[in-house]
Amino acid sequence: MGAAMADDEIRVGDDVVHQSHPGRFTVLSVAEPQARNIYSRVLTIRSREGVEMKVLDTTVRRLPAIAG
């Protein structure tokens, strides 16, 4: 049942930006869909300022990892 993870799939610890909230957020948790007709995962994200939100994975974009 578990599909292979895509390289662009959002994971815990990734830095993301949200489409309607300024700033960078870190992914704290990823909840898989609870029904077959739901395709988005629910992410819990938090900014460095302490703003925490639950959002759909379709509303964020993963930032590239910084090497070094």
Beta strands, then each sheet from edge to edge (+ up, - down):
strand 1: 15-18
strand 2: 21-31
strand 3: 42-47
strand 4: 52-56
strand 5: 60-62
sheet 1: 4+ 3- 2+ 1- 5+
end
